[in-house]
Amino acid sequence: MNSLSKMCILAILVVLVSAFTFGCTSPTTSPGANATATPKPVAQYTLLTGGTTGTYYPIGTSIASIVNNASIGMKLTTVTTGASVENCRRIASKEDNFATVQNDVMKAAYDGTKLFNTSSKNLRGICALYPETIQVIVLKDSGIKSISDLKGKRVIVGAAGSGSEFNALEILAAYGINKSDITVDNNALGTATDRLKNGQADAAFWSGGAPTAGVTNLATSKDVSILPITGPEADKLINQSPYYTKTTLPKDMYKGMDAPVETLNVIAWLITYEDMSSDDVYNLLSVMYNNTDTLKNSHAMAGYITPEYAYTGMTIPMHPGATKYFDEKGIKAP
């Protein structure tokens, strides 16, 4: 074999070896490396509010809208309920996920006192929302001037399982009035104002952000009065239940009011259960507080919703996701 032939064979061998080597050592791609990553499932949660004529509903709906328009891996569906007492029970059982409630009611639920037969130690606070004013509404021509005058009357104490009912029964008791001393009506605010207007009830209790739409609407067609909660009876309530605080409704709160009215407040809170995702609680607070202008458009009371207000009236332990958020803002529990 001449040298030219040897060189040709050698060249062919080099090409074959190179091709084999390249084929064996070519980089491999991990499965799915070029495919789009599977997105994390969006968590679907419920947010319990109250009736549509109260304050929980518009503010809760606004919070849900803010969360749903943000890309934070969760969606909120608002659910109307009888409000605080029912909401605490449904959160404690984990039937639902988030809720707006009164701080006095969540404390009773946590401890298993008053309207709660068992303690719900898994309830956790997220943040305070705004003050809820206890309003006892009567028509001005009813002749009713004080809580004491309600004995023997038809009194709407609020929907069964509501914070209004919870407060009404405590307040009536402070004035020496038991359920047997009145005709108890468990209608919610929307129906309550119609019953007052039509002469089917004499008074209605309502705990909620003031002004309250249902009362405002009633005052456009009837002259209304708000009964004061003051004096030794108010002091007795505060001593027994320190989550009550004194407040004054200005005389222009509702059409027809002649003078400021002294009454009591509790605080509306957003709550969840202990093992709710800390990331989801943190992210909810983050987008909510970044959109306070949107919240303010839902109701005047939403102006209170700020990080600085978050620990107001705290009566149960905070959720760790909330604590992390407020710690990062330099806001500590009192």
C-alpha positions as CSV (number, residue, x, y, z in Angstrom):
1,M,0.0,0.0,0.0
2,N,1.5,3.3,-1.0
3,S,1.8,6.3,1.3
4,L,-1.1,8.1,-0.4
5,S,-3.5,5.3,0.3
6,K,-2.3,5.1,3.9
7,M,-3.0,8.8,4.4
8,C,-6.5,8.5,3.0
9,I,-7.3,5.6,5.3
10,L,-5.9,7.5,8.3
11,A,-8.0,10.6,7.4
12,I,-11.2,8.5,7.2
13,L,-10.4,6.9,10.6
14,V,-9.9,10.3,12.2
15,V,-13.3,11.5,10.9
16,L,-15.1,8.4,12.2
17,V,-13.5,8.6,15.6
18,S,-14.3,12.3,15.9
19,A,-17.9,11.7,15.0
20,F,-18.2,8.8,17.5
21,T,-16.6,10.9,20.2
22,F,-18.9,13.9,19.6
23,G,-21.9,11.7,19.6
24,C,-21.0,10.2,23.0
25,T,-20.0,13.4,24.7
26,S,-22.6,15.8,23.3
27,P,-24.3,17.8,26.1
28,T,-27.6,16.3,27.4
29,T,-30.6,18.3,28.3
30,S,-32.6,17.6,31.4
31,P,-36.1,16.6,30.8
32,G,-38.4,19.6,30.5
33,A,-35.5,22.1,30.5
34,N,-36.8,23.7,27.3
35,A,-40.4,23.3,28.3
36,T,-42.4,26.0,30.2
37,A,-42.3,25.4,34.0
38,T,-45.6,24.2,35.4
39,P,-47.1,27.2,37.3
40,K,-47.9,26.7,41.0
41,P,-51.6,26.2,41.5
42,V,-53.5,29.3,42.6
43,A,-54.9,28.9,46.1
44,Q,-58.7,29.4,46.3
45,Y,-59.9,30.9,49.6
46,T,-63.1,32.3,51.0
47,L,-63.5,35.6,52.9
48,L,-66.5,35.7,55.1
49,T,-68.1,39.1,55.5
50,G,-71.6,39.9,56.8
51,G,-74.9,41.2,55.2
52,T,-74.8,43.4,52.2
53,T,-76.2,46.4,54.0
54,G,-73.4,46.4,56.6
55,T,-69.8,47.6,56.5
56,Y,-68.0,44.2,56.3
57,Y,-69.4,43.5,52.9
58,P,-68.1,46.5,50.9
59,I,-64.8,46.5,52.7
60,G,-64.4,42.7,52.4
61,T,-65.4,42.8,48.7
62,S,-62.7,45.5,48.1
63,I,-60.0,43.5,49.9
64,A,-61.0,40.5,47.7
65,S,-60.8,42.6,44.5
66,I,-57.4,43.9,45.4
67,V,-56.1,40.3,46.1
68,N,-57.7,38.9,42.9
69,N,-56.1,41.6,40.7
70,A,-52.7,40.9,42.1
71,S,-50.5,38.0,41.0
72,I,-49.8,36.5,44.4
73,G,-50.9,33.0,43.9
74,M,-54.2,33.2,45.7
75,K,-57.8,34.2,45.0
76,L,-60.5,35.3,47.4
77,T,-64.3,34.7,47.1
78,T,-66.4,36.8,49.4
79,V,-69.3,35.0,51.2
80,T,-72.2,36.9,53.0
81,T,-73.0,35.5,56.4
82,G,-74.7,36.3,59.7
83,A,-71.3,37.9,60.6
84,S,-69.0,37.7,63.6
85,V,-70.3,34.8,65.7
86,E,-70.9,32.6,62.7
87,N,-67.7,33.7,61.1
88,C,-65.6,32.7,64.1
89,R,-67.2,29.3,64.2
90,R,-66.6,28.7,60.4
91,I,-63.0,29.8,60.6
92,A,-62.3,27.7,63.7
93,S,-63.7,24.6,61.9
94,K,-61.6,25.5,58.8
95,E,-64.8,25.4,56.8
96,D,-63.7,28.8,55.5
97,N,-60.4,30.7,55.4
98,F,-60.6,34.4,56.2
99,A,-63.2,36.5,57.9
100,T,-64.1,39.9,59.2
101,V,-65.2,39.8,62.9
102,Q,-65.5,42.0,66.0
103,N,-62.6,41.8,68.4
104,D,-64.9,41.1,71.4
105,V,-66.5,38.2,69.6
106,M,-63.2,36.7,68.5
107,K,-62.0,36.8,72.1
108,A,-65.1,35.0,73.3
109,A,-64.7,32.4,70.6
110,Y,-61.0,31.9,71.4
111,D,-61.8,31.5,75.1
112,G,-65.0,29.5,74.7
113,T,-67.1,31.9,76.7
114,K,-70.5,33.7,76.3
115,L,-72.1,32.4,73.0
116,F,-69.3,29.8,72.5
117,N,-69.5,26.5,74.2
118,T,-66.0,25.4,73.3
119,S,-62.7,27.3,72.9
120,S,-61.2,27.9,69.5
121,K,-57.5,28.2,70.2
122,N,-56.7,27.9,66.5
123,L,-58.0,31.4,65.7
124,R,-55.4,33.9,64.7
125,G,-55.5,37.6,64.1
126,I,-54.3,39.2,60.9
127,C,-55.0,42.9,61.5
128,A,-57.4,45.4,62.9
129,L,-59.5,47.1,60.2
130,Y,-61.6,49.9,61.8
131,P,-63.8,50.8,64.8
132,E,-67.4,49.5,64.9
133,T,-69.9,51.8,66.6
134,I,-72.7,50.3,68.5
135,Q,-75.9,52.1,67.3
136,V,-79.3,51.6,68.9
137,I,-81.7,53.1,66.3
138,V,-85.3,54.3,67.1
139,L,-87.7,56.6,65.3
140,K,-87.7,60.0,66.8
141,D,-91.5,59.9,67.3
142,S,-91.4,56.6,69.2
143,G,-91.0,58.3,72.6
144,I,-88.0,56.0,73.4
145,K,-85.2,58.1,74.9
146,S,-82.9,55.6,76.6
147,I,-82.0,51.9,76.6
148,S,-84.0,51.5,79.8
149,D,-87.1,52.4,77.8
150,L,-86.7,49.3,75.7
151,K,-88.3,47.0,78.4
152,G,-91.5,45.6,77.0
153,K,-90.6,46.8,73.4
154,R,-90.1,45.0,70.1
155,V,-86.3,45.0,69.8
156,I,-84.3,43.9,66.8
157,V,-81.0,42.6,68.3
158,G,-79.4,41.6,65.0
159,A,-79.2,38.4,63.0
160,A,-78.6,35.3,65.0
161,G,-74.9,34.7,65.2
162,S,-74.0,38.3,64.5
163,G,-71.8,40.7,66.5
164,S,-74.8,43.0,66.8
165,E,-76.7,40.3,68.7
166,F,-73.7,39.6,70.9
167,N,-73.4,43.3,71.8
168,A,-77.2,43.9,72.1
169,L,-77.6,41.1,74.7
170,E,-74.6,42.4,76.8
171,I,-75.8,46.0,76.7
172,L,-79.4,45.1,77.6
173,A,-78.1,43.1,80.5
174,A,-76.1,46.0,81.7
175,Y,-79.3,48.0,81.9
176,G,-81.1,45.2,83.8
177,I,-83.1,44.0,80.7
178,N,-83.2,40.3,79.9
179,K,-84.4,38.6,76.7
180,S,-87.7,37.8,78.5
181,D,-88.3,41.5,79.1
182,I,-88.5,42.3,75.4
183,T,-89.9,40.8,72.2
184,V,-86.7,39.6,70.5
185,D,-86.4,40.1,66.7
186,N,-83.4,38.5,65.0
187,N,-83.7,40.3,61.7
188,A,-80.5,41.7,60.1
189,L,-80.0,45.4,59.4
190,G,-81.5,45.4,55.9
191,T,-84.8,44.0,57.2
192,A,-84.5,45.9,60.5
193,T,-84.7,49.3,58.9
194,D,-87.8,48.3,57.0
195,R,-89.5,47.0,60.1
196,L,-88.7,50.2,62.0
197,K,-90.1,52.3,59.1
198,N,-93.3,50.2,58.9
199,G,-93.9,50.2,62.6
200,Q,-93.2,46.5,63.1
201,A,-90.4,47.1,65.5
202,D,-89.5,49.7,68.1
203,A,-85.7,49.7,68.2
204,A,-82.8,48.0,66.4
205,F,-79.2,47.3,67.5
206,W,-76.4,47.5,65.0
207,S,-72.7,47.2,65.4
208,G,-70.8,48.5,62.4
209,G,-68.8,51.3,60.8
210,A,-70.6,54.6,61.0
211,P,-72.2,55.9,58.9
212,T,-74.0,52.7,58.1
213,A,-75.7,52.6,54.7
214,G,-78.9,51.0,56.0
215,V,-79.3,53.7,58.7
216,T,-78.5,56.5,56.3
217,N,-81.2,55.2,54.0
218,L,-83.7,55.0,56.8
219,A,-82.9,58.6,57.8
220,T,-83.9,59.9,54.4
221,S,-87.5,58.9,54.9
222,K,-87.9,58.9,58.7
223,D,-86.5,61.0,61.5
224,V,-84.3,58.8,63.5
225,S,-82.5,58.9,66.9
226,I,-79.5,57.0,68.2
227,L,-79.9,56.0,71.9
228,P,-76.9,56.9,74.1
229,I,-74.9,54.2,75.9
230,T,-73.3,56.1,78.7
231,G,-73.1,56.6,82.5
232,P,-72.6,53.7,85.0
233,E,-74.0,51.1,82.6
234,A,-71.3,51.9,80.0
235,D,-68.6,51.9,82.7
236,K,-69.9,48.5,83.9
237,L,-69.6,47.1,80.4
238,I,-66.1,48.4,80.0
239,N,-65.0,47.0,83.3
240,Q,-66.5,43.6,82.5
241,S,-65.3,43.6,78.8
242,P,-62.4,45.9,78.2
243,Y,-62.6,45.6,74.4
244,Y,-65.4,48.2,74.6
245,T,-64.3,51.8,74.3
246,K,-66.2,55.0,74.5
247,T,-66.9,57.1,71.4
248,T,-69.2,59.9,70.3
249,L,-71.2,60.0,67.1
250,P,-71.2,63.6,65.7
251,K,-74.6,65.2,65.3
252,D,-74.3,65.3,61.5
253,M,-73.7,61.5,61.3
254,Y,-77.3,60.9,60.2
255,K,-80.0,63.3,58.9
256,G,-82.2,64.5,61.7
257,M,-79.7,64.0,64.5
258,D,-80.0,67.0,66.9
259,A,-76.9,66.5,69.0
260,P,-73.8,64.3,69.4
261,V,-74.5,60.9,70.9
262,E,-72.2,59.0,73.4
263,T,-72.0,55.3,72.7
264,L,-69.4,52.5,72.5
265,N,-67.0,51.0,70.0
266,V,-65.6,47.6,69.3
267,I,-62.9,46.9,66.6
268,A,-63.4,45.0,63.3
269,W,-60.6,42.5,62.6
270,L,-59.5,40.3,59.8
271,I,-58.8,36.7,61.1
272,T,-57.8,33.3,59.9
273,Y,-56.8,29.9,61.5
274,E,-53.4,28.9,62.9
275,D,-52.1,26.8,60.0
276,M,-53.0,29.1,57.2
277,S,-50.0,29.7,54.9
278,S,-47.8,32.4,56.3
279,D,-46.7,33.4,52.8
280,D,-50.4,33.9,51.8
281,V,-51.1,36.0,54.9
282,Y,-48.0,38.1,54.4
283,N,-48.8,38.7,50.7
284,L,-52.4,39.5,51.4
285,L,-51.3,42.3,53.8
286,S,-48.7,43.5,51.4
287,V,-51.1,44.1,48.5
288,M,-53.9,45.3,50.8
289,Y,-51.8,48.1,52.3
290,N,-50.3,49.0,48.9
291,N,-53.9,49.7,47.7
292,T,-55.4,51.8,50.5
293,D,-56.8,54.3,48.0
294,T,-58.9,51.6,46.5
295,L,-60.0,50.5,50.0
296,K,-61.1,54.0,50.8
297,N,-63.4,54.1,47.9
298,S,-65.4,51.2,49.3
299,H,-66.4,52.8,52.6
300,A,-65.4,55.8,54.7
301,M,-64.2,53.5,57.6
302,A,-61.6,52.0,55.3
303,G,-59.5,55.1,56.0
304,Y,-58.5,53.4,59.3
305,I,-56.9,50.5,57.5
306,T,-53.2,51.2,57.9
307,P,-50.2,49.2,59.3
308,E,-50.1,51.6,62.2
309,Y,-53.7,50.7,63.2
310,A,-53.1,46.9,62.8
311,Y,-52.7,46.0,66.5
312,T,-55.6,48.1,67.8
313,G,-57.9,46.1,70.0
314,M,-55.9,42.8,69.7
315,T,-57.6,40.1,71.7
316,I,-56.2,36.9,70.3
317,P,-52.7,35.7,69.1
318,M,-51.5,37.0,65.8
319,H,-50.8,34.8,62.8
320,P,-47.0,34.5,62.2
321,G,-47.4,35.7,58.6
322,A,-48.9,38.9,59.9
323,T,-46.3,39.3,62.7
324,K,-43.5,39.0,60.0
325,Y,-45.1,41.7,57.9
326,F,-45.5,44.2,60.7
327,D,-42.0,43.4,62.2
328,E,-40.5,44.3,58.8
329,K,-42.4,47.6,59.0
330,G,-41.1,48.2,62.5
331,I,-44.5,47.9,64.0
332,K,-44.6,45.9,67.2
333,A,-47.6,44.5,69.2
334,P,-48.3,46.6,72.3
